[in-house]
Amino acid sequence: MRTRPLPHALAGAALVIVALTGLTACSTVGSGNPVASDANVSGAPLDATSEMTNLCEQMIAQALPTEAAQALAEASGYVIRIGTLEGEQQALTKDIQENRFTLDITGGVVTGCIVG
């Protein structure tokens, strides 16, 4: 098993914590009431697809490294796969999984994301 030097492991953990903290800070107001957003101005709870779309947008906007994106997805109960890596299409199945993100990775960070 390959291990990482401690500074790299700590940096990766810090990215995950920052990402999760930001997500938590944005996700609720008061006692669990959903936050209205551009996609959800009614204040009604977001469905899983809307939540996943928001996570996709967050991964891209924050240019999350692959490992941080994977940790964020897993912490939220989702899985990832890599659709393109450095502009090269990866072999994928055509099935749609409602709990999966397909990521485009360039320079080690998320540059594209789709749900399914």
Contacts in CASP RR format, 6 or more apart in sequence:
PFRMAT RR
TARGET T0000
AUTHOR 0000-0000-0000
METHOD contacts of the structure
MODEL  1
MRTRPLPHALAGAALVIVALTGLTACSTVGSGNPVASDANVSGAPLDATS
EMTNLCEQMIAQALPTEAAQALAEASGYVIRIGTLEGEQQALTKDIQENR
FTLDITGGVVTGCIVG
12 65 0 8 1.000
12 67 0 8 1.000
12 68 0 8 1.000
15 64 0 8 1.000
15 65 0 8 1.000
15 67 0 8 1.000
15 68 0 8 1.000
15 71 0 8 1.000
16 68 0 8 1.000
16 71 0 8 1.000
16 72 0 8 1.000
16 75 0 8 1.000
19 58 0 8 1.000
19 62 0 8 1.000
19 64 0 8 1.000
19 68 0 8 1.000
19 71 0 8 1.000
19 72 0 8 1.000
20 72 0 8 1.000
20 75 0 8 1.000
23 55 0 8 1.000
23 58 0 8 1.000
23 72 0 8 1.000
23 76 0 8 1.000
26 35 0 8 1.000
27 34 0 8 1.000
27 35 0 8 1.000
28 34 0 8 1.000
28 35 0 8 1.000
29 35 0 8 1.000
33 43 0 8 1.000
34 40 0 8 1.000
34 43 0 8 1.000
34 44 0 8 1.000
34 45 0 8 1.000
34 46 0 8 1.000
35 43 0 8 1.000
36 42 0 8 1.000
36 43 0 8 1.000
37 54 0 8 1.000
39 46 0 8 1.000
39 50 0 8 1.000
39 53 0 8 1.000
39 54 0 8 1.000
40 46 0 8 1.000
40 50 0 8 1.000
46 54 0 8 1.000
48 98 0 8 1.000
48 99 0 8 1.000
49 98 0 8 1.000
49 115 0 8 1.000
51 76 0 8 1.000
52 78 0 8 1.000
52 101 0 8 1.000
52 115 0 8 1.000
53 115 0 8 1.000
55 72 0 8 1.000
55 73 0 8 1.000
55 76 0 8 1.000
55 78 0 8 1.000
55 101 0 8 1.000
55 113 0 8 1.000
56 101 0 8 1.000
56 112 0 8 1.000
56 113 0 8 1.000
56 114 0 8 1.000
56 115 0 8 1.000
57 113 0 8 1.000
58 64 0 8 1.000
58 72 0 8 1.000
59 69 0 8 1.000
59 72 0 8 1.000
59 101 0 8 1.000
59 103 0 8 1.000
59 110 0 8 1.000
59 112 0 8 1.000
59 113 0 8 1.000
60 110 0 8 1.000
60 111 0 8 1.000
60 112 0 8 1.000
60 113 0 8 1.000
63 109 0 8 1.000
63 110 0 8 1.000
63 111 0 8 1.000
64 72 0 8 1.000
64 109 0 8 1.000
64 110 0 8 1.000
65 108 0 8 1.000
65 109 0 8 1.000
65 110 0 8 1.000
66 82 0 8 1.000
66 103 0 8 1.000
66 105 0 8 1.000
66 108 0 8 1.000
66 109 0 8 1.000
66 110 0 8 1.000
69 80 0 8 1.000
69 101 0 8 1.000
69 103 0 8 1.000
69 110 0 8 1.000
70 80 0 8 1.000
73 79 0 8 1.000
73 80 0 8 1.000
73 101 0 8 1.000
77 99 0 8 1.000
78 99 0 8 1.000
78 100 0 8 1.000
78 101 0 8 1.000
79 97 0 8 1.000
79 99 0 8 1.000
79 100 0 8 1.000
79 101 0 8 1.000
80 100 0 8 1.000
80 101 0 8 1.000
80 102 0 8 1.000
80 103 0 8 1.000
81 90 0 8 1.000
81 92 0 8 1.000
81 100 0 8 1.000
81 101 0 8 1.000
81 102 0 8 1.000
81 103 0 8 1.000
82 90 0 8 1.000
82 102 0 8 1.000
82 103 0 8 1.000
82 104 0 8 1.000
82 105 0 8 1.000
83 89 0 8 1.000
83 90 0 8 1.000
83 92 0 8 1.000
83 102 0 8 1.000
83 103 0 8 1.000
83 104 0 8 1.000
83 105 0 8 1.000
84 90 0 8 1.000
84 104 0 8 1.000
84 105 0 8 1.000
84 106 0 8 1.000
85 105 0 8 1.000
86 105 0 8 1.000
86 106 0 8 1.000
86 107 0 8 1.000
87 104 0 8 1.000
87 106 0 8 1.000
92 102 0 8 1.000
96 116 0 8 1.000
97 116 0 8 1.000
98 115 0 8 1.000
98 116 0 8 1.000
100 115 0 8 1.000
100 116 0 8 1.000
101 113 0 8 1.000
101 114 0 8 1.000
101 115 0 8 1.000
101 116 0 8 1.000
102 113 0 8 1.000
102 114 0 8 1.000
102 115 0 8 1.000
102 116 0 8 1.000
103 110 0 8 1.000
103 112 0 8 1.000
103 113 0 8 1.000
104 110 0 8 1.000
104 111 0 8 1.000
104 112 0 8 1.000
104 113 0 8 1.000
105 111 0 8 1.000
END
